Amino acid sequence: MRNRVLGAVGVLWGGLILLGRLAGGGAGDGAGAYGAGQAVGLVFAVLLLVVGLYYLVRGGGSARPKSP
């Protein structure tokens, strides 16, 4: 259950970052370190979205061992 909740948070957060990026303008808005930060933020948003979708679809596998 915890994995699904965190997956949903990742999908929501990553989607909002991508939506803000699309609404705010195209690529190449910054120069130098600012532009590099924007590119890393975009990669981070895509990773959040993909990993969040994975955990949302995959479901709630627990890391705790099951007792007999």
C-alpha positions in Angstrom: 0.0 0.0 0.0 2.9 2.3 0.9 4.4 1.8 -2.6 1.2 2.7 -4.3 0.8 5.9 -2.3 4.4 6.9 -3.0 3.9 6.0 -6.7 0.9 8.2 -6.9 2.8 11.1 -5.3 5.6 10.6 -7.8 3.2 10.6 -10.7 1.5 13.7 -9.4 4.7 15.6 -8.7 6.4 14.6 -11.9 3.3 15.4 -13.9 3.0 18.9 -12.3 6.6 19.6 -13.0 6.2 18.6 -16.7 3.0 20.6 -16.9 4.7 23.7 -15.5 7.5 23.3 -17.9 5.1 23.0 -20.9 3.1 26.0 -19.7 6.2 28.1 -18.9 7.8 27.9 -22.3 10.1 25.7 -24.4 13.6 24.5 -24.0 16.5 26.9 -24.1 15.1 29.5 -21.8 18.3 29.7 -19.8 22.0 29.9 -20.4 24.9 28.4 -18.6 24.2 26.9 -15.2 20.5 28.0 -15.2 19.9 26.1 -18.5 21.7 23.0 -17.1 19.5 23.2 -14.0 16.4 23.4 -16.1 17.5 20.3 -18.1 18.2 18.3 -14.9 14.8 19.4 -13.6 13.1 18.1 -16.7 15.0 14.7 -16.5 14.0 14.5 -12.8 10.3 15.1 -13.7 10.4 12.4 -16.3 12.1 9.9 -13.9 9.5 10.7 -11.2 6.7 10.1 -13.6 8.0 6.9 -15.0 9.0 5.4 -11.6 5.8 6.6 -10.0 3.8 4.9 -12.8 5.8 1.7 -12.3 5.1 1.6 -8.6 1.5 2.6 -9.1 0.8 -0.2 -11.6 3.1 -2.8 -10.0 1.4 -2.5 -6.7 2.3 -3.0 -3.1 5.0 -5.6 -2.7 6.3 -5.3 0.8 10.0 -5.4 1.7 9.1 -7.2 5.0 9.5 -11.0 5.0 6.2 -12.8 5.4 5.9 -14.8 8.6 4.9 -18.5 8.3 
